Amino acid sequence: MDDATNIRKIARLTAEYMISMVGLLTQASGMDPTDILILNAVSAANVAHIIDDPDKVNVYWSQGQTIPFEVRRPITSLAISESLGLPRETCRRRIKGLVEKGLLARQPGGLMAVHELTDPGQLAEMYTANVQLFRRLVRKLRKHGVEV
Amino acid sequence: MDDPAHLRTISRLTSDYLIGLVAEMIRETGLDPVDMLVLNAIGAANVAHLRDRQDLTADYQAPDAPLPLEMKRPITSLAIAESLGLPRETVRRRVAGLVKAGQLMRQKGGLIATPELQNPERTVALAFSNAQLFRRMIRQMRQHGVEI
């Protein structure tokens, strides 16, 4: 359990991390932050049932593979709007745009994020940049006396 | 340096964390994701110069003891647009709305974020949820074999 001081430090330093990460994503993709949020929420929901289980996901990740699309699960626009707390109509409109851009695909049962297929090189760069920012966040927290 | 499998693990789990946090913020504040991002970027920039000055901030570490406004440093709307990679005009428009909503104050030299003046309990509650979400992410990373 974190004390009040730690909670404050975590809030400040994670906010910096979040802002840097979103800055990177908006600059690299040219997308609006709300679209980025929705796309990433769909992508996370598609693989949540696999990632929750380290044994399952490590079958792919330890081989350096992405999670195959056959085992991903589509998610509805309604579920996304509920999980993000965004108005349904906003989500529906944004999703329509993302489908038109080829970043989301409609499938039986809902939506699948397919942005990994559009530009895998850019995605790999983002992963690396994100991990660097995350490692920096952990270092800063420790420097400020927060145990991680 | 992290191996490729860990790049994926870290990226997926940090993405889950950020999505969860943003959803929590949207629900708590009712703000749109772009407004929230702009507001948080301004809040972080206002106190960036104090990050390594624990001598100055020691009295304000508790989440319910916000920094006095005099200690915050204003930031321009242009600097925020650049750091977030958002169009200037978008940021200018969002900032005007946030000033009207009382979340931001215009001062000599730029903008100061004041959400904690408006609703201190909410700011504390969000910092608390954030710390929990952050701790959960770190636990999940360890379960997936990532060294922190």
Interface residues (C-beta under 8 A of the other chain):
Chain A: D2 A4 T5 N6 I7 R8 K9 I10 A11 R12 T14 A15 E16 M18 I19 M21 V22 G23 L24 T26 Q27 D32 P33 T34 L37 N40 A41 S43 A44 V47 A48 I51 P54 V57 N58 W61 S62 G64 T66 S83 L84 G85 L86 A124 M126 Y127 T128 N130 V131 F134 R135 V138 H144 V148
Chain B: D2 P4 A5 H6 L7 R8 T9 I10 S11 R12 L13 T14 S15 D16 L18 I19 L21 V22 A23 I26 R27 D32 P33 V34 L37 N40 A41 G43 A44 V47 A48 R51 Q54 Q61 A62 P63 D64 S83 L84 G85 L86 L126 A127 F128 N130 A131 F134 R135 I138 Q143 H144 G145 I148
